[in-house]
Amino acid sequence: MEEMLQTVKVAVVQSNPVLFDGEATVEKACRLIREISAQDVKLILFPEAFIPAYPRGLGFGAVVGSRSAAGRRTFERYWAHAVDVPGPATHTLGKAARDAGVYLAIGGIERESRFGRGTLYCTLLYFGPDGQLLGKHRKLKPTGSERLIWGEGDGSTLPVFDTPIGRVGGLICWENYMPLARMAIYGKGVEIYLAPTADPRDTWHATLQHIACEGRCFVLGCNQFLTRDMFPQDLEGLEDLKDQPHIMCRGGSAIVSPLGEVLAGPLYDQEGILYADLNMGEIARGKFDFDVVGHYARPDVFQLRVNDQPLLPVSNKSDDPAP
């Protein structure tokens, strides 16, 4: 492992996808990556569910006890523009990361069409500067009505990647309110903690600062800026948005230091790109008086056990390793 960089420049992209158009959204992401690469950035973060959309305000024709035919067609369109992992979209994004020489983390709605499965997952995809797909994290617990359209991840996709710019990992949106999930990531030594989200509330900014102080890590929070007129006008279910405000998601992206100092943002009510230089020495300085998985832990009183094995609904004996 080569020596870790002392200063790491990062970028957080507060933008919007081309909603319900996966191919066009990937093209937009690649344009932004090329633009950012001129700033000598080492890591780029995009929002939760960037490809092909966080479908804010849509009901998918569902109420307790029934679903509509139109809502099923809206889901079909959403599914059709989701991301196979690996697949054409990950290949294109990997090439963009390689051409820019950056680590890339981007939110995507993942499907498993090659296995004939229909479930979608809210996933954070990680790419290295060599263009390789390093891995992924599937959201463990979709929130509220998100459970209608996304399945749950398991403990097999809770990665923290040991890289020359530091140990990189994180959680998606309200997973960050799950103390044990945060502890699992801290336990893997995260130094650059990624928190893409769809939450634009003031309380979210407080959450980013809390995580930074609790984990003594840099925190990159990334949200979308979304207006009602960005939705495709031929989308079934568009009437669900008639009472929504013009600005449906105001953003709130920010970058926070290990002692809770705001280095960039929060950015509200516009698209934009936040930059910050992370002085990695601040992590050790922060842990001088607080290390949640070190000298401030009490394993004689509290212990966390994480099941990091994939949980499959169907397994075949032929899948077992040979004795």
HELIX and SHEET records of a PDB file:
HELIX    1   1 GLY A   22  SER A   37  1                                  16    
HELIX    2   2 ALA A   69  ALA A   80  1                                  12    
HELIX    3   3 PRO A   88  ALA A  100  1                                  13    
HELIX    4   4 SER A  113  PHE A  115  5                                   3    
HELIX    5   5 GLY A  144  LEU A  148  5                                   5    
HELIX    6   6 GLY A  155  THR A  157  5                                   3    
HELIX    7   7 CYS A  173  TYR A  177  5                                   5    
HELIX    8   8 PRO A  179  GLY A  187  1                                   9    
HELIX    9   9 ASP A  202  GLY A  215  1                                  14    
HELIX   10  10 ARG A  228  MET A  230  5                                   3    
HELIX   11  11 LEU A  238  LEU A  241  5                                   4    
HELIX   12  12 GLY A  281  LYS A  287  1                                   7    
HELIX   13  13 LYS A  317  ASP A  319  5                                   3    
SHEET    1   A 5 VAL A  83  ASP A  84  0                                        
SHEET    2   A 5 TYR A 103  ARG A 111  1                                        
SHEET    3   A 5 LEU A  43  LEU A  45  1                                        
SHEET    4   A 5 THR A   7  GLN A  14  1                                        
SHEET    5   A 5 GLY A 272  ASN A 279 -1                                        
SHEET    1   B 2 ALA A  62  VAL A  63  0                                        
SHEET    2   B 2 SER A  66  ARG A  67 -1                                        
SHEET    1   C 4 VAL A  83  ASP A  84  0                                        
SHEET    2   C 4 TYR A 103  ARG A 111  1                                        
SHEET    3   C 4 TYR A 121  PHE A 127 -1                                        
SHEET    4   C 4 LEU A 133  ARG A 138 -1                                        
SHEET    1   D 6 VAL A 160  THR A 163  0                                        
SHEET    2   D 6 GLY A 166  GLY A 170 -1                                        
SHEET    3   D 6 ILE A 192  PRO A 196  1                                        
SHEET    4   D 6 PHE A 218  CYS A 222  1                                        
SHEET    5   D 6 GLY A 251  VAL A 256 -1                                        
SHEET    6   D 6 VAL A 262  TYR A 268 -1                                        
SHEET    1   E 2 LEU A 226  THR A 227  0                                        
SHEET    2   E 2 ILE A 247  CYS A 249 -1                                        
END                                                                             
